[in-house]
Amino acid sequence: MIEYVLNFIDNAPDSLTLLKSIDETVWGIPLLSLLVGTGIYLTLSLGFIQVFKLPLALRYVIRPDRSDKSYAGDISSFAALNTALAATIGTGNIVGVATAIKVGGPGALFWMWLAAFFGMATKYAESMLAVKYRKIDENGQMSGGPMYYITKGLAGKFYARPLAAFFALSGIGVAFFGIGIFPQVNAIADSAAITFNIPPIYTAVVITVLVALVTIGGIKSISRVAKVFVPFMAIAYVLGCLIIIFSNLELLPDTIRLIIISAFTPTAATGGFLGASMLLAVQMGIARGVFSNESGLGSAPIAAAAAKVKEPARQGLISMTGTFFDTIIVCTMTGIVLVMTGSWTSEYEGAYMTSYAFSTGLENVGAYIVGIGLIFFAFTTILGWNYYGERCVEFLVGVKGIMPYKIVYILLVGGGVYLTLETIWILADIVNALMVIPNLIALLALRKVIISETRKYFEGLEKES
């Protein structure tokens, strides 16, 4: 049944044209300005926290506070970060960067960097608020995220409950039709086909079974898998990128120059690249950047709320490093490799484009690095988004809705192989935008709380030292 519905969506007359029109509308100048503008405002208000407090944040990640175990929460701060990274480091870093550059040109990577820089302040703010306003649900689990800091932080405002409900519904939409399932399953199926010549339908069955086994166990089960795979996957993938870059170091200056120039000028058609305007580079860079690092999306705070941590600002700092690792490091590595090897002008797209780049740079072993890495990246993203959607369902209808939601989620997992790559990414962009809007409105409405909570935390640290 799911196969027929998805095939209909993919092949219905003018359906793709309609989706493209909606995508261009929601990711127009107003949303781009709201997203980047919120990040700029928080950056200035918090004194460039992503620059001056990044060393402290990284220290918290590398040397966690052992006393955190005694605090309220379901998982450690490090596990919460890895759960969030499990949901972000995935197809966005490999396929998302490839689609951004394929459509918007090399300049799209520059706009990814810009959005990520300001997005680090946004990620800090939303994760800090998530811990401050979290609660314990009927099953004894921590629940938090934008839906709770909207209703509790903006209590008494007439728009609070509708805004929170809209966010939660959008979150379920992203879990089902956006980042959560379709792009990930499609990427895994493509990688398995490229690397091991496995038919997509077999891949879909295996993924569905594995997701069912892990997600039924809840956040603790998901975090255990994330803690094992996420650091290992990220290090292995980045090492592969670095080998290619250092093997072609003489091309690096021209690669960086092309990325920066293309960010501010139209990119001419060349090879398999059809050309792109500056606005298209901006749209692709920021939209795919949000897909990749989720800053402003409001998803990572849901994982942050489960952390065993006392001070909200501390978890905000830890969560902020997720955007740094995801975009500033991993997406940058991918983008440089794609441009450096010239694969962005090839006839390939998506996972095939990145695989081609790695095969060009590392010969046969390159395809295996991308293929195996993407399989694990995408699988953990599916797990992380299962949890995000679950918390949104719990907010809307209570714990009684969690198991029906999980069953639907698991059934949809196999559907990602039936949609084309273009349809999948346009759908993801649209539902992402719907989730971003209420979260950014809430962050701006709670700006005084963010600033005062941050100031109080750092004044406390100064007194201790």
C-alpha positions as CSV (number, residue, x, y, z in Angstrom):
1,M,0.0,0.0,0.0
2,I,2.8,2.5,1.0
3,E,4.6,1.6,-2.3
4,Y,1.6,2.6,-4.4
5,V,0.9,5.8,-2.6
6,L,4.6,7.0,-2.8
7,N,4.8,6.0,-6.5
8,F,1.6,8.0,-7.1
9,I,3.2,11.1,-5.4
10,D,6.3,10.7,-7.4
11,N,4.7,10.2,-10.8
12,A,1.4,12.3,-10.5
13,P,1.1,14.9,-13.2
14,D,2.6,18.3,-12.2
15,S,3.2,17.0,-8.6
16,L,6.9,17.7,-8.8
17,T,6.3,21.2,-10.3
18,L,3.9,22.0,-7.4
19,L,6.4,20.8,-4.8
20,K,9.1,22.9,-6.4
21,S,6.9,25.9,-6.3
22,I,6.1,25.4,-2.6
23,D,9.8,24.8,-1.8
24,E,10.8,28.0,-3.5
25,T,8.1,29.9,-1.7
26,V,8.9,28.7,1.9
27,W,12.6,29.0,1.4
28,G,12.3,32.5,0.0
29,I,13.9,35.7,1.3
30,P,11.6,36.0,4.4
31,L,12.5,32.6,5.9
32,L,16.2,32.9,5.0
33,S,16.3,36.3,6.6
34,L,14.5,35.0,9.8
35,L,16.9,32.1,10.1
36,V,20.1,33.9,9.6
37,G,18.8,37.0,11.3
38,T,17.9,35.1,14.5
39,G,21.4,33.6,14.5
40,I,23.0,37.0,14.1
41,Y,20.9,38.6,16.8
42,L,21.7,35.8,19.3
43,T,25.4,35.9,18.3
44,L,25.6,39.6,19.1
45,S,23.4,39.4,22.2
46,L,25.5,36.5,23.6
47,G,28.8,38.1,22.9
48,F,29.9,35.8,20.1
49,I,29.5,32.8,22.3
50,Q,30.3,30.4,19.5
51,V,33.8,31.9,19.2
52,F,34.8,32.9,22.8
53,K,33.2,29.9,24.6
54,L,33.9,27.2,22.0
55,P,37.1,26.0,23.8
56,L,35.0,25.7,27.1
57,A,32.3,23.8,25.2
58,L,34.8,21.4,23.6
59,R,36.3,20.8,27.1
60,Y,32.9,19.9,28.4
61,V,32.6,17.3,25.6
62,I,36.0,15.8,25.9
63,R,36.1,15.8,29.8
64,P,32.5,15.4,31.0
65,D,31.6,16.2,34.6
66,R,31.2,12.9,36.4
67,S,28.8,14.5,38.9
68,D,26.3,14.8,36.0
69,K,25.3,11.2,36.7
70,S,23.5,12.3,39.8
71,Y,21.4,14.9,38.1
72,A,17.8,14.5,36.7
73,G,17.7,13.1,33.2
74,D,17.6,9.9,31.1
75,I,21.1,9.9,29.5
76,S,24.5,11.6,29.9
77,S,25.2,15.0,28.3
78,F,27.7,13.2,26.0
79,A,25.0,10.7,25.0
80,A,22.5,13.5,24.4
81,L,25.1,15.2,22.1
82,N,25.7,11.9,20.3
83,T,22.0,11.3,19.9
84,A,21.6,14.7,18.4
85,L,24.7,14.1,16.2
86,A,23.2,10.7,15.2
87,A,20.2,12.6,13.8
88,T,22.3,15.3,12.1
89,I,25.6,13.7,10.8
90,G,24.1,11.6,8.0
91,T,22.9,12.2,4.5
92,G,23.0,15.9,5.0
93,N,26.8,15.8,5.2
94,I,27.3,13.5,2.2
95,V,24.2,13.6,0.0
96,G,22.9,17.0,1.2
97,V,26.2,18.8,0.4
98,A,26.3,17.0,-3.0
99,T,22.8,18.2,-3.9
100,A,23.5,21.7,-2.7
101,I,26.6,22.1,-4.8
102,K,25.0,20.3,-7.8
103,V,22.1,22.7,-7.8
104,G,23.6,25.9,-6.4
105,G,27.2,25.5,-7.4
106,P,30.3,25.6,-5.2
107,G,29.2,28.9,-3.6
108,A,26.5,27.0,-1.8
109,L,29.2,25.7,0.6
110,F,30.1,29.2,1.6
111,W,26.5,29.9,2.6
112,M,26.4,26.6,4.5
113,W,29.4,27.9,6.5
114,L,27.8,31.3,7.2
115,A,24.5,29.7,8.3
116,A,26.4,27.2,10.5
117,F,28.5,30.0,12.2
118,F,25.5,31.9,13.3
119,G,23.5,28.7,13.8
120,M,25.9,27.7,16.6
121,A,24.5,30.5,18.7
122,T,21.0,29.4,17.8
123,K,21.7,25.8,18.7
124,Y,23.1,27.0,22.1
125,A,20.0,29.0,22.8
126,E,17.4,26.3,21.9
127,S,19.2,23.5,23.7
128,M,19.6,25.7,26.9
129,L,15.9,26.5,26.9
130,A,15.1,22.8,26.4
131,V,16.8,21.9,29.7
132,K,15.3,24.8,31.5
133,Y,11.7,24.0,30.6
134,R,11.8,20.2,30.4
135,K,9.4,18.0,32.3
136,I,8.9,14.3,33.2
137,D,6.2,12.4,31.3
138,E,3.8,9.7,32.5
139,N,6.4,7.0,31.7
140,G,9.0,8.7,33.8
141,Q,11.0,9.9,30.8
142,M,12.3,13.5,30.3
143,S,10.4,15.5,27.7
144,G,11.5,18.8,26.4
145,G,12.1,20.9,23.3
146,P,10.5,23.8,21.6
147,M,6.9,22.6,22.3
148,Y,7.7,22.8,26.1
149,Y,9.7,26.0,26.1
150,I,6.9,27.6,24.1
151,T,4.1,26.6,26.4
152,K,6.0,27.0,29.7
153,G,8.3,29.9,28.8
154,L,5.5,31.9,27.0
155,A,2.7,30.8,29.4
156,G,-0.2,33.3,29.3
157,K,0.5,34.3,25.7
158,F,-2.6,33.5,23.5
159,Y,-0.4,32.1,20.8
160,A,1.7,29.8,22.9
161,R,-0.4,26.6,22.7
162,P,-1.2,26.8,18.9
163,L,2.4,27.6,18.1
164,A,3.7,24.6,20.2
165,A,1.1,22.3,18.6
166,F,2.1,23.6,15.1
167,F,5.8,22.8,15.9
168,A,5.0,19.3,17.2
169,L,2.9,18.5,14.1
170,S,5.7,19.8,11.9
171,G,8.2,17.7,13.9
172,I,6.2,14.6,13.2
173,G,6.0,15.6,9.5
174,V,9.8,16.0,9.4
175,A,10.2,12.6,11.1
176,F,7.9,10.9,8.6
177,F,8.6,12.8,5.3
178,G,11.7,14.9,5.9
179,I,15.0,14.2,7.5
180,G,13.8,11.2,9.5
181,I,13.1,8.5,6.9
182,F,13.0,9.0,3.2
183,P,16.4,10.7,2.5
184,Q,18.1,8.3,4.8
185,V,16.6,5.1,3.4
186,N,17.2,6.3,-0.1
187,A,20.8,7.0,0.7
188,I,21.3,3.6,2.3
189,A,19.7,1.9,-0.6
190,D,21.9,3.8,-3.1
191,S,25.0,3.1,-1.1
192,A,24.3,-0.6,-0.8
193,A,23.6,-0.8,-4.5
194,I,26.8,1.2,-5.4
195,T,29.1,-0.6,-3.0
196,F,27.7,-4.1,-2.7
197,N,25.3,-4.4,-5.6
198,I,22.4,-5.2,-3.2
199,P,18.9,-4.6,-4.7
200,P,17.1,-1.7,-2.9
201,I,14.1,-3.8,-1.8
202,Y,16.3,-6.1,0.2
203,T,18.0,-3.1,1.8
204,A,14.6,-1.7,2.7
205,V,13.6,-4.9,4.5
206,V,16.8,-5.2,6.5
207,I,16.7,-1.5,7.6
208,T,13.1,-1.8,8.7
209,V,13.8,-4.8,10.9
210,L,16.9,-3.2,12.4
211,V,15.1,0.1,13.1
212,A,12.3,-1.8,14.8
213,L,14.7,-3.7,17.1
214,V,16.4,-0.5,18.2
215,T,13.6,2.0,18.4
216,I,11.3,-0.1,20.5
217,G,13.9,0.2,23.3
218,G,13.5,4.0,23.4
219,I,16.0,6.8,24.1
220,K,18.5,4.7,26.1
221,S,18.7,2.1,23.4
222,I,19.1,4.7,20.7
223,S,21.8,6.6,22.7
224,R,23.8,3.4,23.3
225,V,23.9,2.7,19.5
226,A,24.7,6.4,18.8
227,K,27.6,6.5,21.4
228,V,29.3,3.6,19.6
229,F,28.8,4.5,16.0
230,V,28.7,8.3,15.7
231,P,32.3,9.1,16.8
232,F,33.8,6.2,14.9
233,M,31.9,7.0,11.7
234,A,32.7,10.7,11.8
235,I,36.5,10.1,12.4
236,A,36.7,7.5,9.6
237,Y,34.9,9.7,7.1
238,V,36.9,12.8,7.9
239,L,40.2,10.9,7.7
240,G,39.2,9.7,4.2
241,C,38.4,13.3,3.2
242,L,41.8,14.6,4.6
243,I,43.7,11.9,2.7
244,I,42.1,13.2,-0.6
245,I,42.7,16.8,0.3
246,F,46.4,16.4,1.3
247,S,47.0,14.2,-1.8
248,N,45.8,17.2,-3.9
249,L,47.0,20.0,-1.7
250,E,48.2,22.1,-4.7
251,L,44.5,22.3,-5.7
252,L,43.3,23.6,-2.4
253,P,43.8,27.4,-3.0
254,D,41.9,27.3,-6.3
255,T,39.2,25.2,-4.6
256,I,38.6,27.7,-1.8
257,R,38.8,30.6,-4.3
258,L,36.1,29.0,-6.5
259,I,33.8,28.4,-3.5
260,I,34.1,32.0,-2.3
261,I,33.8,33.6,-5.8
262,S,30.8,31.4,-6.7
263,A,29.0,32.5,-3.5
264,F,28.7,36.1,-4.8
265,T,28.5,35.6,-8.6
266,P,26.4,33.3,-10.9
267,T,28.1,30.0,-11.6
268,A,28.4,29.2,-15.3
269,A,27.3,25.9,-16.7
270,T,30.1,23.4,-17.0
271,G,30.2,19.6,-17.6
272,G,27.0,18.2,-16.0
273,F,26.4,21.4,-14.0
274,L,23.6,23.5,-15.5
275,G,24.6,26.8,-14.0
276,A,23.2,28.7,-10.9
277,S,22.3,32.2,-9.8
278,M,23.7,33.7,-6.6
279,L,20.2,33.5,-5.0
280,L,20.1,29.8,-5.8
281,A,23.5,29.3,-4.1
282,V,22.2,31.1,-1.0
283,Q,18.9,29.1,-0.9
284,M,20.7,25.7,-1.4
285,G,23.4,26.5,1.1
286,I,21.2,27.6,3.9
287,A,18.4,25.0,3.3
288,R,20.8,22.1,3.1
289,G,22.8,23.6,6.0
290,V,19.6,23.4,8.1
291,F,19.0,19.8,6.9
292,S,22.6,18.9,7.9
293,N,23.2,20.6,11.3
294,E,19.5,21.3,12.3
295,S,20.4,24.6,14.0
296,G,17.1,26.5,14.4
297,L,15.1,23.5,13.4
298,G,14.3,22.7,17.1
299,S,15.1,19.0,16.9
300,A,18.4,18.8,18.8
301,P,16.9,20.5,21.9
302,I,14.6,17.4,22.2
303,A,17.6,15.2,22.7
304,A,19.3,17.9,24.9
305,A,16.3,17.8,27.2
306,A,17.0,14.2,28.1
307,A,20.6,15.0,29.4
308,K,21.6,14.5,33.0
309,V,22.8,18.0,33.6
310,K,22.2,20.6,36.3
311,E,22.8,23.9,34.4
312,P,20.8,24.6,31.2
313,A,23.6,26.7,29.8
314,R,26.1,23.9,30.2
315,Q,24.1,21.6,28.0
316,G,23.6,24.5,25.6
317,L,27.4,24.8,25.2
318,I,27.7,21.0,24.7
319,S,24.9,21.0,22.1
320,M,26.4,23.9,20.3
321,T,29.5,21.8,19.4
322,G,27.2,19.6,17.3
323,T,26.9,22.3,14.6
324,F,30.6,22.8,14.7
325,F,31.4,19.1,14.2
326,D,28.6,18.6,11.7
327,T,29.0,21.5,9.3
328,I,32.2,23.3,10.0
329,I,34.1,20.0,9.9
330,V,32.3,17.2,8.2
331,C,30.3,19.2,5.6
332,T,33.4,21.3,4.8
333,M,35.4,18.1,4.2
334,T,32.8,16.8,1.8
335,G,32.3,20.1,-0.1
336,I,36.1,20.6,-0.6
337,V,36.4,17.0,-1.9
338,L,33.5,17.4,-4.3
339,V,34.9,20.7,-5.8
340,M,38.5,19.6,-5.7
341,T,37.9,16.4,-7.6
342,G,35.6,18.1,-10.1
343,S,32.8,15.6,-9.4
344,W,30.3,18.5,-9.0
345,T,30.5,18.9,-12.8
346,S,29.9,15.2,-13.5
347,E,26.6,13.6,-14.6
348,Y,26.2,12.1,-11.1
349,E,24.1,13.4,-8.3
350,G,23.5,12.6,-4.6
351,A,25.3,9.6,-3.1
352,Y,26.6,8.6,-6.5
353,M,28.3,12.1,-6.9
354,T,30.1,11.8,-3.5
355,S,31.1,8.2,-4.2
356,Y,32.5,9.3,-7.6
357,A,34.5,12.0,-5.9
358,F,36.0,9.5,-3.4
359,S,36.7,6.9,-6.1
360,T,38.5,9.6,-8.0
361,G,40.6,10.6,-5.0
362,L,41.1,7.2,-3.4
363,E,40.4,4.8,-6.2
364,N,38.5,1.6,-5.2
365,V,38.7,2.1,-1.4
366,G,37.0,5.5,-1.7
367,A,33.6,4.1,-2.7
368,Y,33.7,1.8,0.3
369,I,34.4,4.7,2.7
370,V,31.4,6.6,1.4
371,G,29.2,3.5,1.0
372,I,29.8,2.1,4.5
373,G,30.0,5.5,6.1
374,L,26.7,6.6,4.6
375,I,24.9,3.4,5.6
376,F,25.8,3.9,9.3
377,F,25.3,7.7,9.2
378,A,21.8,7.4,7.7
379,F,20.8,4.5,10.0
380,T,21.6,6.4,13.1
381,T,19.8,9.5,11.7
382,I,16.7,7.3,11.3
383,L,17.0,6.3,15.0
384,G,17.4,9.8,16.2
385,W,14.5,11.2,14.3
386,N,12.3,8.3,15.6
387,Y,12.9,9.7,19.1
388,Y,12.2,13.3,18.0
389,G,8.9,12.4,16.5
390,E,8.0,10.3,19.5
391,R,8.4,13.3,21.8
392,C,6.3,15.5,19.6
393,V,3.5,12.8,19.7
394,E,3.8,12.6,23.5
395,F,3.3,16.4,23.7
396,L,0.2,16.3,21.5
397,V,-1.7,13.2,22.7
398,G,0.3,11.8,25.7
399,V,2.3,8.5,26.0
400,K,-0.6,6.5,24.6
401,G,0.3,7.7,21.2
402,I,3.9,6.6,21.3
403,M,3.5,3.0,20.3
404,P,1.1,3.7,17.3
405,Y,3.6,6.3,16.2
406,K,6.5,3.9,16.3
407,I,4.6,1.3,14.3
408,V,3.8,3.9,11.5
409,Y,7.4,5.1,11.6
410,I,8.7,1.6,11.2
411,L,6.3,0.8,8.3
412,L,7.3,4.0,6.5
413,V,11.0,3.2,6.7
414,G,10.7,0.8,3.8
415,G,9.1,3.4,1.6
416,G,12.2,5.6,1.0
417,V,13.3,3.4,-1.9
418,Y,10.2,4.2,-4.0
419,L,10.7,8.0,-4.3
420,T,13.2,9.8,-6.6
421,L,16.0,11.7,-5.1
422,E,14.7,15.1,-6.3
423,T,11.2,14.5,-4.8
424,I,12.7,13.3,-1.5
425,W,14.9,16.4,-1.0
426,I,12.1,18.9,-2.0
427,L,9.7,17.2,0.5
428,A,12.4,17.4,3.2
429,D,13.0,21.1,2.5
430,I,9.3,22.0,2.8
431,V,8.6,20.2,6.1
432,N,11.9,21.5,7.5
433,A,10.7,25.0,6.9
434,L,7.4,24.4,8.6
435,M,9.3,23.2,11.7
436,V,11.8,26.1,11.7
437,I,9.3,28.9,11.7
438,P,7.6,28.3,15.1
439,N,10.9,27.6,16.8
440,L,12.6,30.8,15.6
441,I,9.5,32.8,16.7
442,A,9.8,31.2,20.2
443,L,13.6,31.9,20.4
444,L,13.0,35.6,19.7
445,A,10.1,35.8,22.1
446,L,12.3,34.2,24.8
447,R,15.4,36.3,24.0
448,K,15.5,37.9,27.5
449,V,15.4,34.5,29.2
450,I,18.3,33.3,27.0
451,I,20.4,36.3,27.7
452,S,19.8,36.4,31.5
453,E,20.3,32.6,31.9
454,T,23.6,32.8,30.0
455,R,24.8,35.8,32.0
456,K,23.9,34.1,35.3
457,Y,25.8,30.9,34.3
458,F,29.0,32.6,33.3
459,E,29.0,35.0,36.4
460,G,28.7,31.8,38.5
461,L,31.7,30.3,36.7
462,E,33.8,33.5,37.4
463,K,32.9,33.4,41.1
464,E,34.0,29.7,41.3
465,S,37.4,30.4,39.6
